[in-house]
Amino acid sequence: MNAFNRLMTGAALGLALAVTSGPMGSAETPANMLVIANRIDDITTLDPAESFEFAGSDVSRNVYQKLVNFDPMDLDAGYQPEVAESWTVSDDGKTITFTIRDGLTFHSGNPVTAADVEFSLRRAVILNKTPSFILTQFGFTADNVEQTIVADGNTVTITTDQPYATSFVLNCLTATIGGIVDMKTVMANEADGDMGNTWLKTNSAGSGAYKLVSWKPNESVTLQSNPDFYLGAPAMERVIVRHVQESASQRLLLERGDIDMARNLNPEDIAGARGADGVVITDELRGRLMYVSMNQKHPELSKPEVRQALKYLIDYEGMQNSFLNGQYVIHQNFLPRTFLGAVDENPFSLNVEKAKELLAAAGVESMELEVGVREAQERIEIAQTLQNTFAQAGITLNITVGTAKQILARYRARELDVYLGAWGPDYPDPHTNAGTFAYNPDNSDAAQATGLLAWRNSWDTGGLTEKTAAAVVENDRDKRSQMYAEIQATFRETAPFAVMFQKIEQTAQRDNVANVNLGGATTAVSYWPITK
């Protein structure tokens, strides 16, 4: 059975039967339905206090509102009022008081109140799931949230442990973990003191433009529009995101009109789709970075010369100009282009002889490593390219391919020698990446700081933790930008990370689909402005 035939079995068959006949016998999706093909096997939960993957962020962006959020039609404007209609900052810079917007309702019909905001933020801190560091970095703990996150009438105050730039705090509240949940509905589904976490993994309790109908792991996500959404009922009454692994299958479905959008076409299929009738291609620079990390628990990978050697065993240009053509651009820094403090220094290129010299200096003649890779075409091709170039310096790279959930679990448990993956910013502030790539205040296994890439890599950062902590409280914009440039210069040379590429998302869509914004480098996709 070929890939397309496999795709058209089971639930996907229902999608094929749902479409109607269009011009010249081609299929087309209903006018009020948006159907997308995307890889969604990285979703592990849809609880906004726990979700920390790309496809999960897409869902949360459309289901949950936040105190402040982005206008998808004007991302350059930065965060805007949403659940909060306004806010004030205390003279000492530590307390922000939010006034909650009147008239908002959850999908249940319950009103959105300051108490719900208090509950949602406190809950995220108390549950202490992977993304909790986004809030706990402000000094919030399970022991102090009753004093530091407080609702009073229609206001909520948050008090941080020190004065931060207000923009930094508000940018963090745009992250998925800032989603406001319906306290009454969530607590009605509490089990064994989990504050509704188990139930929210597969259900929703938001007030956003869409309500979750179903999530079928590795198969589909279905959303239904919220007619009471405060910005007006979305034109797309239903959004269906189908997990379609193969690029060729996505392209075939798109050209047939069985889907409205394909988000994972490889360069070859993008080139082919450009000439297809009724199909358009859009390019959007995203914040996602592709990187390789080296576990510092490995006795050889912990040697500085070995880390440097591996960075010279990556064929950056060869990959950019072949199977990644048009979809990734070389970028060797942890801050994506467009972010404050971003730099364009890319000092590494494939140099096998230099790598051999560095390995010899470290006393390494040969080495066998395991690399964990998500089952995605471009990542597997990157891993195979690394396998080839590493071998030229005597390094055997064994590739372990699995679902995103499987590979991420091992990476977060510090089990893999090498991890090849992607990282996207959680909020549009440089600390979003500096605070995970270059910050690790407690490198012990007991810390379980799984949200920090430096911790996952067992790296104590060699002083960059302190420099990152200093940069995040610097109020002078120009000085702060320079601090991040300096941190990245040290990071490039010493870190057990090889940042390789920044994503350019090429999306193929039917030409009747309008107002698509994938979120740029700062946020996730928004479905509610889309029309057909």
N, C-alpha and C positions, 0 to 999 in steps of 0.2 A: 504494500500500500504506500503510495507516494505521499509527500508532505501535504499537498492540497487535499487529497482524499481523507487523510487523517484529520485535517482541520475541519472538514465538513461533516464529521460525525458528531454525535452527542449534541451538546448545547449549541454548537456552531450551526448545526443543521437547522435549528429553530430560527436562527438569524436569517439564513438563506431563504427560508419559507416566508419570512415576515416581509420581505421586500416586494415591491410592486413592479410591474413591467413598465419600462420607460421607452424612450425613442429607440427605434431600430432593434427592439427586443432586449435592450440592455436593462439591467436591474437598477433600481434606485431606492434609497431608504426613504421612509416617510418624511414629510416636510417638517414635522414637529419633533423629529428624533435625530440625535447625533450618535453615530456609530463609529467607534475608533478602534483601530488595531494598535496594540502596544504591548510591550513586555511588562507584565505586572507580577511576575513571580517573586519579586522582592518584598511584597507586602507580607508582613507577619502579624500585624494588628492594625485596627482602625481607631483605637483609643487615642485621642490627641495627646494624652499625657504619656503615651508610650511609642507612638508611631515615629519612625525615624528613617524611613526609606523614601526613595523618589516617588514611586507610584502611589504610596500611601499619602504623601504630601499633596498630590494632585486631588485625591478624594477629600482630604481634610480641608483644603483651600475652598472647596465648593460647598461643604456641609456645615462648617463651623465659622461663626464670626469671631472677631477678636476685638480687644479694646481699640486698637488702631490697626489699619490694614492698608493695602495698596489699591489704587484705582487701576484696573488692568488696562485702561485706555490711556493712561498717563503715568507710567511707572517712574518717569524722571521726577515727578513731583514728590516722591518719597511717601512716607507713611501719612495717612489721613485719618480723621476721626471715623470710627465705626460704631461699636457698642458704646464707647465713650464719645460724647458730643464735644467735650472740651476737657482741659486739665490745667492745673496750676502747679508750680514748683516752689517748694519752701526756700527761704532765704539761705539755708545752709546747703541746699542742693541735694538733700538726702530723701526728701519726701515728695512724692507726686500724688496729687489728689485728682481723681477722675470723676467727672459728673456723667452719669449714665443716661443715655438717650431714652426718651419716653417712646412708648408705642411698639417696641420690638417684642416679638413673640417667638417662642420655640416651635418646632414642628408639632409638638404635643398640644399646642394651644396655650401653654403656660407662659406668663409674661417673663421677659428677660429682666432680671433685677440685679441690684448691686450685690445681693446675697449670693446669686448664682456666680457672679464674677469672683467674689471672695472664695466661694467653695471651689471653683475650677482651678484657681491659681494655688490655693492651699493644697488641694488634692494632688496636683502635679508634683509639688514639693514632697508631700508625705509619701506618695507611691514610690518616688525615687527611681523611676525607670530610666532607661538609657539617655533620653534627652533632658533629664532633670537638671543637668549642669547649666543649661541655658538660664534657668531661674536661680539655682543655688549659688551661682557665681556672684550674686548680689548679697550674699549673706543669709538668705532664707534657709531655714532648717525646719524639720518637723517639730522641733521643740519651741521655735520662736514665731511660727507663722500666725499664731493667734494675736501676736502683738505687732507684726510687721506687715500683714496683709489684712486690712480691716474695712468692713462695710459699715456705713452709717447713713441711714436713710437712702437717698439715691446717689451716694458717693462711695468711692472706694479709695483708700489710701494705701500706698505701698512705700515702705521705708527701707532703704538700702543701708548696708553696713558702712558705706563711705560715699562721698559725693562723686557720682559718675557724670559724664556728659549725658544730658537728658536724651539726646538723639540715640545714644548707645542703648539706654534702657528701653526706649520706645521701639527701636529696631528689633530688639530681642522679643518684644511682645508680639511682633508680627510672625514669629515662628509658629510652627504647627502646635507646639506645646501651649501656646497662648490661646488656643481655641476654648470658647466659653460653652460649657455643657449645662444641660437642664438638671439642676440639682435634684428636684423631686423625682424625675424619671430615672435618673441614674441610681439614686439611693433606693428606689423601689425595686431595683434589680441587683442590689448588693448581695454578695454571697460570701460568707465566712470572713467578713470584715475587709473585703477587697475594694470597697468604695466603687463598686460597679465595674471594675476593670475587666473581669471575664466577659461580662455581657457586652461591654463597649468594644471588645475586640471585633465583634461581628454585627453590631448594631450601631445606630447613631442617635444622638440626643442634642442636635444642634439647632441653630436658627438661621442657617445660611440659605443660599439659593436652591440647594438641593438636599433631599433626604435620601439616605442609603436604603435601597430596596433589598439588595443582596450583594454579598461578596462570596464568590466561589473560588477558593484558592487555585491558582494556576489555570483559571478558566475565564472568569469575568467579574466585572463590577457593574452594577446597575443602579442608577440614580434617578429619582423622580423629582420634578420641579416643585418648588414651594410657592404656591400662588400668592402667599402673604409676604414674600420677601420684600424688605423695606425699599428696595430700589425698583420694585415691579416684578411681575411674574416673568421668568425667563422664556424666551421664544422656543427654546428646545425643551419640551416637556419631559423628555426622557433622554438620558445619556447612557449608552452602553459601551463599556470599554472591554474589548475582547483580548485575551492573552493569545497572541499569535507570535510564535517564536521566530519563524523563518521570514527573512526579508522577501524572498520570492513569493511566498504565500500572501503576505501583506500587499505586495504590488498587484498580484492577480485579483485579489478581492477589491482593491481600489479601482482598477481599470474596468472591472465588471460592474462597478457601482454598488457592490454589496456593502461597502463601508464608505464613510465620508472622509476619513483621514487615516493615513498610515504614518506612524511615528518612528519606525525603526528600519527604514530602507537603507541598504548599503549603497555606496557610491555607484556601483554598477546598475542597481535597480532605480536609483534616482535618475541616472542618465537615460535609462530606458523610459521611465515614466514621463520625462519632460515632453516627449513627443506624443503622449497618449491623448486621445480626444477627451476633453472635459476635465483634465487634471492640471493643477498648477503646483509649483514648488516654491516654498518660502524658506529663507535662511534666517536664523536668529542666534546671535551669540548668547550662549548660556553660561552660567557660573560653574558648571560641572567640570571637574578636573579628573584626568586619568593618571593614576600613579602606581608605582610599585613600592612596597615597603619590605623591610628586612628585619626579622625578629631578632632583637638584641639578646635574647636568651641563647641564641645559637653561638657557639664559641668562636666560629670563624667570622660570621656576619657582624659580630660586635667589634671587630678590628677596623679602625678608620680607613686603612688602605683598601680593605676588601669592599667597604661601602662605596669608596670612590671608584674602585675598579668596575663594579657593577654598573655604575652610572655611565662609564665609557663603553659598556657592552650593549648599549641600547641603540638601535638604528632609528633614531628619531625621524630623520629626513626620509629615509626609505619608506617608513610606514605612513608618514604624512602624505607622501606623494604617490602612494599606491592604494592600498585597500582602505585607508582612512581619508582619501582625497576629498576635500570639500566639507568634511564633517568634523575634523579635529585640526587644530593648529598647534604647532610646537609652543609649549609654555612650561617653563621649569621652575615656577615660583608658586607658593601656596595661596597667594591672593590672585583671584581672577582679574583679567583686564576689566576695566570700568570701576573697580573698587578703589577707595581711598588707600593710598600706599602701594598700589600695584606697580610692578616694575617689569621691564621687558628683557632683562638679562637672561640669556640662555647659553651658558658657557660649555655645556656638554654636547659631544657628538660621538658617533661610533669611532672608536680608536682601539682596536684590539691589542696592538703592541703596547700602548700605554697601560691598558688594563693588565696585561701580563706582567709588566714591570711592577705595578702596584701589588699584584698578588704575590710576586716573588719577594717583595720587600716585607710582606706580611707572613712569609713562610708557608704559603699555600700553593701547592702544586696541582691539586685536583680537589674537587668538592662535589657532593651530591646534595641537591636541594629539592624540596617539594614546593610548588607554587599552587595556591588555591585560586580558582577562576570560576566566576559565575558562567552559567551556560548561556552565553550570548555571543553571537558570531564574531563581532569585532574584537571582543576580549580574548576569545580563543585564538584568533589570528594573531593578536599581539603576543600572547603567550607562546605560540609556535615560533614567532620571529625571535623572541627572547631565547627560546630553547636553542635555536640555531646559532645566534651570535654568542651566547654564553659558552656553547660547546667549543667555539673557536679558541677559547682561553682555558679549556680543560674543566669546565663546570657542567655537570650533568643536571639538567632541570627537568624534573618529573612533574607533569601537569595533572592536577586533580581537578576535574570539572564537576560541578554540582549546581543545584539550585541556589539562588541568592541566599535563601534562608540557611541552607546547609553550610555554605562557605562562610557567610558572615558569622554564624555561630562559632565556628572554629577560629576565625580571626579574632573575635571578641574574647575568646577563651585563651588567646595567646598560644595557640597550638601550631600554626602554620610557620614554616621557615620563611616563606615569601608569600605576600598577598598581592594580587593584581586587581585593582578595583577603581571605583570612581567615588568622588566626594563632591557634594554640592553645598553651597552656603545655606545656613538656616535663617539668616537675616542679613540685611544689606549693610553690614558694618565690618571693618577689617578684623575685628576680634572674633568673628564667627569662624574664621579659618585659623588665625593665629592662635586662638584659644583652644584649638584641638591638635593642630600639627606641631606647635612649638610650646605647649604648656602642659605640664604634668607634675603637680606639686607633691604627689605621693605615688611612687612607682611600685609600691608593694603589690603583691597579688591580692592581698586582703582589701585594697582600696576599691577594686572592682569598678574603676572609672571607665567603663566601656564606651562612654561617649567621647572620650579623648583618644585620638589616633595615636598620639605619642605613648599613651598608656597601653593601648592594644599592642604596640610595637615594643613594649618593655624598655622605653628610652627615657632617661632622666633629663634630657634636653641640654645638658652642659651649660646652664646659666640662662638659657633662653626663656625659661619659665618666669624668672624675675624680670627680664626685659619686657616680656609680654604683659605682665601685670602692671608695669609702669606705663606702657603705651596706652592701656585701656582707660586710664584716668587722666590722661593728658588732654587739656581743653583747647590748646592751641592747635588748630587744624594742620597747619604747615609742619609744625614740629612733630605732631603725631604721625603724619605721613612719612616724614624722614625716619622716624623710629622704626616703622614697619619695613621700610626699605633696608635698613641696617640689619634688622632681625632676619630678613629673607636672605641677605648676602651670606650671613653665617650659616643659616639653615641649608642653603644650596651646597655648601662645602662640607658640612659635618653631619647632617641628618641622615638617618637610615631610611630616607624616603627619596625616591627619584620621581619627582613630578614631571610628567612627560607632555601632556596635551591639555588644551582647553576645548570644550565642546562647542561646535557650531551645529545646532540642530536643524537639519533639513527635513521639513515636513512636506509630504505630498498629500494634497487634498482635492476634493472635487471643486470645480470652479464656482459652484453656487454657495459655497461655505464662506462666510464673511465674519470679520471682527474676531479673528483668532489671535490670541496673545498667549504664548507659552510661559510667560513670566520673566523673560530676559535672564539676567544674571542674578536676580534678587528674590524671586518667588516662584510659585508653581502656576500651572495653567488655570485659567478661569473660563468656565463654560457658560456662565450666565449672559455675557454680552453677545454670544455667537448667534448668528442668524443664517438662514438658508433661503 
